[in-house]
Amino acid sequence: MSEFAKYDDRLDRLVNLDLGNRGIEPLYDASRALAGQALCGAAADLLLAMPESGTAIVTTGSVSRAWLSPALGENDGPSGAAALIRALWLARKATCVLVIEETLIPPMAATLQASGVAIVDLETTRKASTDGSMACATLLPYPVTDAEGAVAAAKMLNQLKPDIMVSTERVGRNENGIYYNMRGRDYGLGRARIDMLFDAAMARGIPTLAVGDGGNEIGMGLVADIVKIAVPFAAPGDCACGGGIGATSGADILMTAAVSNWGCTAICAAMAMRTGDARLIHTPAMEARLLKVMTANGLINSADGIIDPHVDGIKDTTHIALAEMAEAITRKAPS
């Protein structure tokens, strides 16, 4: 057993406390049983196993109200992805490429920059990773139609040759090819088909980490049977297509959390414990800063349908407090 096991357990329990009453706890139990250890520890081990200066494809982002505007994205996901990219660069000098809708590149770039990561072209990101001179990342758009998304998958994997794939709060299609939100509404309009990229990566045996909180995200295919009985609108016949909201895309490790951003916070803490580098921790101060930046750049509290610093209908002060508790857990871990 890892010397960090009991601390990983505490982090897992913290971030899977179902404050939103979404049914996450049964999904956690199922995913944990498959992993054979605490999920944040399994995720940290997977990330830290990537080669020095290796390439990580990361995705997040949800076009939340595309029937109004494809530029309206939610604030669960971007700050968590930024925290993971920052930690990957600090720990492994990783070349991180974040794939997202073209319409969401501006707020995602602002969120990454607020976390300390510069946004540059791919050649510069690779150079910065090789010489260790600067935390950088590259943002790339992905197609929003099924036909283009399927073609783009092989092309992008061939070009980037990723060592690992990381998804957080990224919706995947259900068994009938439809993208549903938590209320069972089809919201595939304007949505990049990035789950196709992850499916293609898994078929090639590329290690894959997914973070999710609702059953409809990339990775939830790993626990699909439990999603159908534990999550609202997930049972067969719950949605207009005859299926449910559950995503079919799997992952090697599925990090569940009551809020996907929280799952990323736990993973960063687990990485910090293993490396002995406290800089990897997603601190309360950083969480507060990113919540403000996401609000200023128009990312929405999707549960309430408003632009504010609350996430998934949970107050900003709760998210900051959770980051403080996660940091407190790591303080007791062996250094």
Secondary structure in CASP SS format (residue, H / E / C, confidence):
PFRMAT SS
TARGET T0000
AUTHOR 0000-0000-0000
METHOD secondary structure of the structure
MODEL  1
M C 1.00
S C 1.00
E C 1.00
F C 1.00
A H 1.00
K H 1.00
Y H 1.00
D H 1.00
D H 1.00
R H 1.00
L H 1.00
D H 1.00
R H 1.00
L H 1.00
V H 1.00
N C 1.00
L C 1.00
D C 1.00
L C 1.00
G C 1.00
N C 1.00
R C 1.00
G C 1.00
I H 1.00
E H 1.00
P H 1.00
L H 1.00
Y H 1.00
D H 1.00
A H 1.00
S H 1.00
R H 1.00
A H 1.00
L H 1.00
A H 1.00
G C 1.00
Q C 1.00
A C 1.00
L H 1.00
C H 1.00
G H 1.00
A H 1.00
A H 1.00
A H 1.00
D H 1.00
L H 1.00
L H 1.00
L H 1.00
A C 1.00
M C 1.00
P C 1.00
E C 1.00
S C 1.00
G C 1.00
T E 1.00
A E 1.00
I E 1.00
V E 1.00
T E 1.00
T C 1.00
G C 1.00
S C 1.00
V E 1.00
S C 1.00
R C 1.00
A C 1.00
W C 1.00
L C 1.00
S C 1.00
P C 1.00
A C 1.00
L C 1.00
G E 1.00
E E 1.00
N C 1.00
D C 1.00
G C 1.00
P H 1.00
S H 1.00
G H 1.00
A H 1.00
A H 1.00
A H 1.00
L H 1.00
I H 1.00
R H 1.00
A H 1.00
L H 1.00
W H 1.00
L H 1.00
A H 1.00
R H 1.00
K C 1.00
A C 1.00
T E 1.00
C E 1.00
V E 1.00
L E 1.00
V E 1.00
I E 1.00
E C 1.00
E H 1.00
T H 1.00
L H 1.00
I H 1.00
P H 1.00
P H 1.00
M H 1.00
A H 1.00
A H 1.00
T H 1.00
L H 1.00
Q H 1.00
A H 1.00
S C 1.00
G C 1.00
V C 1.00
A E 1.00
I E 1.00
V C 1.00
D C 1.00
L H 1.00
E H 1.00
T H 1.00
T H 1.00
R H 1.00
K H 1.00
A H 1.00
S H 1.00
T H 1.00
D H 1.00
G C 1.00
S C 1.00
M C 1.00
A C 1.00
C E 1.00
A E 1.00
T E 1.00
L E 1.00
L E 1.00
P E 1.00
Y C 1.00
P C 1.00
V C 1.00
T C 1.00
D H 1.00
A H 1.00
E H 1.00
G H 1.00
A H 1.00
V H 1.00
A H 1.00
A H 1.00
A H 1.00
K H 1.00
M H 1.00
L H 1.00
N H 1.00
Q H 1.00
L H 1.00
K C 1.00
P C 1.00
D C 1.00
I E 1.00
M E 1.00
V E 1.00
S E 1.00
T E 1.00
E C 1.00
R C 1.00
V E 1.00
G C 1.00
R C 1.00
N C 1.00
E C 1.00
N C 1.00
G C 1.00
I C 1.00
Y C 1.00
Y E 1.00
N C 1.00
M C 1.00
R C 1.00
G C 1.00
R C 1.00
D E 1.00
Y C 1.00
G C 1.00
L C 1.00
G C 1.00
R C 1.00
A C 1.00
R C 1.00
I H 1.00
D H 1.00
M H 1.00
L H 1.00
F H 1.00
D H 1.00
A H 1.00
A H 1.00
M H 1.00
A H 1.00
R C 1.00
G C 1.00
I C 1.00
P C 1.00
T E 1.00
L E 1.00
A E 1.00
V E 1.00
G E 1.00
D C 1.00
G C 1.00
G C 1.00
N C 1.00
E E 1.00
I C 1.00
G C 1.00
M H 1.00
G H 1.00
L H 1.00
V H 1.00
A H 1.00
D H 1.00
I H 1.00
V H 1.00
K H 1.00
I H 1.00
A H 1.00
V C 1.00
P C 1.00
F C 1.00
A C 1.00
A C 1.00
P C 1.00
G C 1.00
D C 1.00
C C 1.00
A C 1.00
C C 1.00
G C 1.00
G C 1.00
G C 1.00
I C 1.00
G C 1.00
A C 1.00
T C 1.00
S C 1.00
G C 1.00
A C 1.00
D C 1.00
I E 1.00
L E 1.00
M E 1.00
T E 1.00
A C 1.00
A C 1.00
V C 1.00
S H 1.00
N H 1.00
W H 1.00
G H 1.00
C H 1.00
T H 1.00
A H 1.00
I H 1.00
C H 1.00
A H 1.00
A H 1.00
M H 1.00
A H 1.00
M H 1.00
R H 1.00
T H 1.00
G C 1.00
D C 1.00
A H 1.00
R H 1.00
L H 1.00
I C 1.00
H C 1.00
T C 1.00
P H 1.00
A H 1.00
M H 1.00
E H 1.00
A H 1.00
R H 1.00
L H 1.00
L H 1.00
K H 1.00
V H 1.00
M H 1.00
T H 1.00
A H 1.00
N C 1.00
G C 1.00
L C 1.00
I E 1.00
N E 1.00
S C 1.00
A C 1.00
D C 1.00
G C 1.00
I E 1.00
I C 1.00
D C 1.00
P C 1.00
H C 1.00
V E 1.00
D C 1.00
G C 1.00
I E 1.00
K C 1.00
D H 1.00
T H 1.00
T H 1.00
H H 1.00
I H 1.00
A H 1.00
L H 1.00
A H 1.00
E H 1.00
M H 1.00
A H 1.00
E H 1.00
A H 1.00
I H 1.00
T H 1.00
R H 1.00
K C 1.00
A C 1.00
P C 1.00
S C 1.00
END
